[in-house]
């Protein structure tokens, strides 16, 4: 058990007061290791809340630099950060909000040849990426490594998320199988996204990571949570693990990773 300092007891007091978290739950949070892939719209709020909560080790992976157009939704980056690597900007804010947290940065693309050794060190993975190629790669890597994963995707006014527990629940490929044809779905830069949508979904992903760390509540396993913010409509769709899934099914055909062709964002506009 962690020997809490007086400062830590005060910092995490609102967690400790929760009967389902308490001192033991906060200790588990502080012993946890979470990897956030993407320091953008989803990764930004997720990383801030995980750092504030006291996750012991948080790694953040992103190859991009901060751009002016990011600031409308990527709240971990400030105007003065334009041009800086996103992982450096994010790490600075995470350390500022909580010096207890160890932050590890990966200023690189996670691809088939490097993702497995990276995710292997972490207890839980948050997918905050904005393209299909990355989402399928992250899913497959987590399934092959047996790592729990929170998937998230946003576009326009809509968000979706599911949590994947390899061996126990449906994975991303159970639901979506393969990336759509290139150009079939617009990107966020083409179709736009309401900035606050990213915050709504990123904080849900952070909550899933904290629930996993504390073994509290029910994770979004075998469920796809979708929300549409124009009408503030939230829906949960039941999912099933697919026996024919190419990565987690009974006779998987994907046993090694490969990089898909890149295309971005993964939600079609809601039909009216």
Secondary structure as UniProt FT lines:
FT   HELIX           6..11
FT   HELIX           13..16
FT   TURN            19..21
FT   HELIX           22..31
FT   STRAND          33..37
FT   HELIX           41..53
FT   STRAND          57..61
FT   HELIX           68..72
FT   TURN            75..76
FT   HELIX           79..81
FT   TURN            82..83
FT   HELIX           86..97
FT   TURN            99..100
FT   STRAND          102..106
FT   TURN            112..114
FT   HELIX           115..119
FT   TURN            120..121
FT   STRAND          124..127
FT   HELIX           132..145
FT   STRAND          148..156
FT   STRAND          158..164
FT   TURN            166..168
FT   HELIX           172..176
FT   TURN            182..183
FT   HELIX           188..191
FT   HELIX           195..214
FT   STRAND          223..228
FT   TURN            229..232
FT   STRAND          233..238
FT   TURN            243..244
FT   TURN            246..248
FT   TURN            250..251
//
